[in-house]
């Protein structure tokens, strides 16, 4: 939230006159709506889990090794993208590009790991109610990761214009970072629900 407030306070555009740039607040409103959607998934999953004596059903167990590695990669990427935000606040555009590019690669590795997991599980979307929840929740989150990668690459592309981002003008950079942190937080909740609690 501090990042969001800072972005709103520091970024003013001529076309807005004396009014602050409210694009970050628009992003936060969007993320709140997305949180409600994920919250619906979480509530439904917990309700189904509580109403079934055997969970997950036989034949649809999950493995922990690959998802744990994937989780470490995604959570670590939050720290990496923050380095990019810190770099632009010191007018180090090159370093911002570097850290954001590394973040995009980490996100791509996460998605590749998720696809590999799908291919090796041995059950599909319609196998049973657990597999249905599993694929819908992780797939919907994967879509958000993909969008986040596009946002990050968009920031890198726009930074190629001299002066587009600077220590006093970096709303787009911070919006991408806020979105990426959101994606990471949602995954941590998913990891706990779908993997940790299901395995014990």
Secondary structure, DSSP 4 states (H G I P E B T S, - for coil): -HHHHHHHHH---GGGTTSPP-HHHHHHHHHHHHHHHHHHHHHHHHHHHHT-SSSSPTT----SHHHHHHHHHHHHHHHHHHHHHHHHTTT-HHHHHHHHHHHHHHHHHHHHHHHHHHHHHS--TTSSHHHHHHHHHHHHHHHHHHHHHHHHHHHHHHTTSTTSSBTTB-HHHHHHHHHHHHHHHHHHHHIIIIIIHHH-
